[in-house]
Amino acid sequence: MRNLIYRTDRFELLAICWECGQAAPIHDHDEQRCWARVEQGTLRFTNFHLVCDAPLLLEQAGPAVSGTPGHLDTLAGIHKVENHATSTSRAFSLHLYASPFAECTTYDPVEGIKQRRQLGYDTMPASGQASRS
């Protein structure tokens, strides 16, 4: 679940809740700087390099990193975040994006598909509390 905590034209802060085995698709952040801090559970962060667009070919950039509470990860251009399938507990993380964005590119190397995806929130603060300058 993507839960918006606070948003301005300069940044947005989200709380993301992860069920056991849940993963975000491999994606980018439209060249925005972002950071994730694990607050509960264990998340796995995997970074990728785009080798080729057609056919779509991604290469893992270094080993996956497991993050437990307190772990801060500077998310790379193309990456995947997951509450690993072997996990037996939910996870919770905070994500700070240097500039809000409404869509990103997702990458599916199995299907060979790269596509734009609209982003949304599962919950938001009451009207007027999410956007202050």
DRENBA-139214 format. One record per residue: x, y, z of N, C-alpha, C in turn. Coordinates in steps of 0.1 Angstrom, whole numbers, padded with zeros to 4 digits, always signed. Atoms other than C-alpha are relative to their C-alpha. Example, Ala and Ser with C-alpha at 12.3 -4.5 7.8 and 13.67 -1.06 7.14 Angstrom:
! DRENBA-139214
+0009-0012+0000+0123-0045+0078+0009+0012+0000
-0009-0011+0000+0137-0011+0071-0008+0011+0008
***
This chain:
! DRENBA-139214
+0008-0012+0000+0000+0000+0000+0009+0012+0000
-0007-0012+0001+0013+0034-0010-0008+0011+0007
+0007-0009-0009+0003+0059+0017+0007+0013+0000
-0006-0013+0001+0010+0096+0011-0001+0006+0014
-0001-0006-0013+0022+0113+0043-0001+0016-0002
-0001-0014+0002+0031+0147+0029+0006+0003-0014
-0004-0003+0013+0036+0163-0005+0000+0015-0003
-0001-0014+0004+0048+0197-0018+0005-0001-0015
-0006+0001+0014+0061+0207-0053+0015-0003+0001
-0014+0003-0001+0096+0200-0039+0003-0015+0004
-0002+0014-0005+0092+0165-0023-0013-0006+0004
+0011+0008-0006+0069+0138-0012+0005-0011+0009
-0004+0010-0010+0070+0114+0017-0011-0010+0000
+0009+0011+0000+0053+0080+0015+0003-0010+0010
-0002+0012-0008+0048+0051+0039-0005-0011-0008
+0004+0012+0008+0047+0018+0020+0000-0012+0009
+0002+0012-0008+0033-0013+0036+0002-0012-0009
-0003+0012+0009+0045-0047+0022-0005-0013+0007
+0005+0013-0005+0027-0080+0027+0012-0010-0003
-0010+0010+0002+0048-0112+0028+0000-0004-0015
-0001+0004+0014+0061-0119-0007-0003+0011-0010
+0004-0010+0009+0049-0086-0021+0013+0008-0005
-0011-0007+0006+0072-0068-0045-0005+0011-0010
+0002-0010+0010+0072-0036-0066+0006-0005-0013
-0006+0004+0013+0078-0042-0103+0013+0007-0001
-0012-0007+0003+0112-0033-0116-0004+0013-0006
+0004-0013+0004+0109+0004-0121+0011+0011+0002
-0009-0011-0002+0126+0038-0123-0008+0011+0007
+0006-0011-0006+0118+0072-0108+0001+0013-0008
-0001-0011+0009+0120+0094-0138+0012+0010+0003
-0012-0007-0003+0155+0105-0128-0001+0008+0013
+0001-0007-0013+0143+0118-0094+0009-0007+0011
-0008+0006-0011+0165+0113-0063-0011-0005+0010
+0009+0005-0010+0149+0091-0037+0007-0009+0010
-0006+0008-0011+0156+0073-0005-0011-0008+0007
+0010+0009-0007+0139+0044+0014+0007-0004+0013
-0005+0005-0013+0143+0036+0051-0010-0011+0005
+0008+0011-0005+0131+0003+0064-0003+0003+0015
+0004-0003-0014+0111+0008+0096-0004-0013+0007
+0004+0013-0006+0098-0028+0102+0002-0011-0011
-0001+0012+0009+0105-0062+0087+0014+0001-0008
-0012+0001+0008+0131-0069+0060-0004+0002-0015
+0003-0002+0015+0131-0056+0024+0013-0003-0007
-0012+0003+0008+0154-0066-0004+0000+0011-0012
-0002-0010+0010+0167-0039-0028+0009-0005-0010
-0008+0005+0011+0180-0049-0062+0001+0011-0011
-0002-0010+0010+0195-0024-0087+0003-0007-0013
-0002+0005+0014+0196-0029-0125+0006+0011-0009
-0004-0008+0012+0213-0015-0156-0008-0004-0012
+0007+0003+0012+0194-0012-0188+0011-0002-0011
-0010+0003+0010+0216-0030-0214-0005+0003-0014
+0006-0002+0013+0192-0029-0243-0015+0002+0001
+0015-0003+0000+0157-0015-0251-0007-0010-0008
+0007+0009+0009+0149-0038-0280+0010-0011-0005
+0009+0005-0010+0149-0066-0270+0004+0005+0014
-0003-0005-0014+0146-0055-0234+0009-0009+0007
-0010+0008-0007+0176-0067-0215+0005+0009+0012
-0005-0006-0012+0184-0057-0179+0011-0009+0006
-0011+0008-0007+0215-0067-0159+0000+0005+0014
+0000-0004-0015+0216-0068-0121+0013+0007+0003
-0012-0008-0003+0240-0042-0108+0004-0002+0014
-0005+0004-0013+0257-0058-0079-0010-0009+0007
+0009+0009-0007+0242-0080-0053-0012+0007+0006
+0011-0005-0007+0208-0075-0038+0004+0003+0015
-0003-0005-0014+0209-0057-0004-0013-0003+0009
+0011+0001-0009+0187-0068+0025+0001+0011+0010
+0001-0011-0010+0175-0040+0047-0009-0003+0011
+0008+0002-0012+0163-0044+0082-0003+0014+0007
+0003-0013-0006+0149-0017+0105+0012+0009+0002
-0011-0009-0001+0171+0014+0103+0008+0001-0013
-0007+0000+0012+0185+0005+0069-0005+0011-0009
+0003-0011+0009+0186+0035+0045+0006-0003-0013
-0004+0004+0013+0188+0028+0008-0002+0012-0009
+0002-0010+0010+0195+0054-0019-0004-0008-0013
+0005+0009+0011+0174+0039-0047+0006+0005-0013
-0007-0002+0013+0192+0036-0080-0011+0004-0011
+0008-0003+0011+0178+0046-0114-0011-0010-0003
+0009+0011+0002+0162+0012-0121+0002-0010+0011
-0002+0008-0011+0155-0010-0092-0013-0008+0003
+0011+0008-0005+0132-0035-0074+0000+0000+0015
+0001+0001-0015+0120-0035-0038-0010-0011+0003
+0009+0011-0003+0105-0065-0023+0001-0005+0015
+0001+0007-0013+0094-0082+0010+0002-0014-0005
-0003+0013+0007+0111-0114-0001-0010-0011+0003
+0010+0011-0001+0089-0145-0007+0003-0009+0012
-0002+0009-0012+0106-0163+0022-0002+0007+0013
+0003-0008-0012+0097-0135+0046-0013-0006+0007
+0012+0005-0008+0072-0145+0074-0007+0012+0006
+0006-0012-0006+0063-0109+0084-0002+0011-0010
+0002-0012+0008+0050-0077+0069+0011+0009+0002
-0010-0010-0001+0073-0049+0063-0006+0014-0003
+0004-0014+0001+0070-0011+0064+0012+0009-0003
-0011-0009+0004+0092+0016+0048-0005+0014-0003
+0002-0014+0003+0094+0053+0044+0008+0003-0013
-0007-0003+0013+0102+0067+0009-0001+0015-0002
-0001-0014+0003+0113+0103+0003+0005+0002-0014
-0003-0003+0014+0112+0115-0033+0004+0015-0001
-0005-0014+0001+0132+0147-0041-0010+0009-0008
+0010-0008+0007+0104+0158-0065-0011-0010-0003
+0012+0009+0003+0069+0143-0068-0001-0003-0015
+0002+0003+0014+0061+0125-0100-0012-0009-0001
+0013+0006+0001+0029+0110-0113+0001-0013-0008
-0001+0013+0008+0042+0081-0135+0015-0004+0000
-0014+0005+0001+0073+0059-0139+0000-0010-0012
-0001+0011+0009+0086+0033-0163+0002-0013+0007
-0003+0014-0005+0083-0004-0154+0006-0009-0010
-0008+0009+0008+0104-0031-0168-0004-0015+0003
+0003+0015-0002+0093-0068-0173+0010-0008-0009
-0010+0007+0009+0124-0087-0186-0005-0014-0004
+0006+0013+0004+0104-0120-0187-0008+0002-0012
+0009-0002+0012+0078-0106-0211+0007+0009-0010
-0007-0009+0009+0103-0081-0227-0008+0013-0002
+0008-0012+0001+0080-0052-0219+0005+0011+0009
-0003-0013-0007+0089-0016-0209-0011+0009-0003
+0011-0008+0002+0060+0006-0203-0002+0011+0011
+0003-0011-0009+0048+0039-0186-0011-0005+0009
+0010+0004-0010+0027+0034-0155-0004+0012+0008
+0005-0010-0009+0005+0059-0137+0001-0004+0015
-0001+0003-0014+0011+0061-0100-0011+0007+0008
+0010-0005-0009-0014+0067-0072+0003-0003+0014
-0002+0002-0014-0019+0065-0035-0012-0009+0005
+0011+0008-0006-0039+0040-0015-0007+0008+0011
+0005-0009-0010-0044+0066+0013+0007+0013-0001
-0005-0014+0000-0039+0104+0015-0005+0007+0013
+0005-0008-0011-0041+0129+0043-0013+0008-0004
+0013-0007+0003-0074+0149+0046+0004+0012-0009
-0002-0011+0010-0078+0176+0019+0007+0012+0007
-0007-0012-0004-0054+0205+0022+0012-0003+0009
-0011+0003-0009-0029+0187+0045+0012-0006-0008
-0011+0007+0008-0009+0170+0017+0008+0009-0008
-0007-0009+0009+0002+0200-0003+0001+0014+0006
-0004-0013-0005+0018+0230+0014+0012+0005-0007
-0012-0006+0006+0044+0253-0002+0010+0004+0010
***
